[in-house]
Amino acid sequence: MTDQEILDEFTNLLRDLLADDSIVLGKETKRSDVANWDSFQYVNFIVAVEARLGIKFRVSDVESFETVGDIVTETRSLLNQDTAG
């Protein structure tokens, strides 16, 4: 998956979770930039990403993500590991 495809997937997941079709995520987007994206919804988002893409983030990574771009980068890395292994 390309970064844009991952971003599109993230956008769709978050739109569904927050019931807000106006959300458009970019690599520099922070949770504080999105209305109602609180810590509870962040956990729901991470779980949804893992389930949808068949990956598993480390807890330390989840706690350190500052931007959507950080999540995209780690997602791409995990997806590449799956295809390489």
Residue pairs with C-beta under 8 A, 6 or more apart in sequence:
1 9
1 75
1 76
1 79
3 27
3 72
3 76
6 72
6 75
6 76
7 25
7 26
7 27
7 68
7 72
9 49
9 52
9 53
10 25
10 45
10 49
10 68
10 71
10 72
11 23
11 24
11 25
13 45
13 48
13 49
13 52
14 20
14 23
14 25
14 34
14 37
14 45
15 21
15 23
16 48
17 41
17 44
17 45
17 48
18 34
18 35
18 36
18 37
18 41
20 35
20 36
23 34
25 34
25 68
26 68
26 69
27 67
27 68
27 69
27 72
28 67
28 68
28 69
29 67
29 68
29 69
30 66
30 67
30 68
31 37
31 38
31 42
37 45
46 57
46 62
49 55
49 57
49 71
49 75
50 56
50 57
53 75
53 78
53 79
54 82
55 75
55 78
55 79
55 82
56 78
57 74
57 78
61 74
64 70
65 71
65 74
